[in-house]
Amino acid sequence: MILYGIPTCDTCKKALKALKALEAAGRTVAFRDVRAQPLSEAERLRFVAEFGDEIVNRASTTWRGLGDFAKAMEPEDQIAAHPTLMKRPVIEAGGRLYLGWGDEVQAALLK
């Protein structure tokens, strides 16, 4: 299982803490800081294919600071230029991608 996010994100911290508890049951969890290790083009395209425009966090301070040109770019290009625009966390588990840390994602992953 891989959790994609940034270490200062409170939601990522909560998700990582809950998922790390699963390690006792033999499920490994890796954290990937998308700022330190930016997503590859293939990863960005996969995330956009899975989540569409939802992958871009339009409520973030990074988004509010963008100019009109940057806001008009394709989601994969926005995330390439500004990794913290990615809505977090994105969790890859069992070949499937999950976005965020809502009740549905928690129910699916914390079995």
Secondary structure, DSSP 8 states (H G I E B T S, - for coil): -EEEE-TT-HHHHHHHHHHHGGGGGT---EEEETTTS---HHHHHHHHHHHGGGGB-TTSHHHHT--HHHHTS-HHHHHHH-GGGB-S-EEEETTEEEES--HHHHHHH--
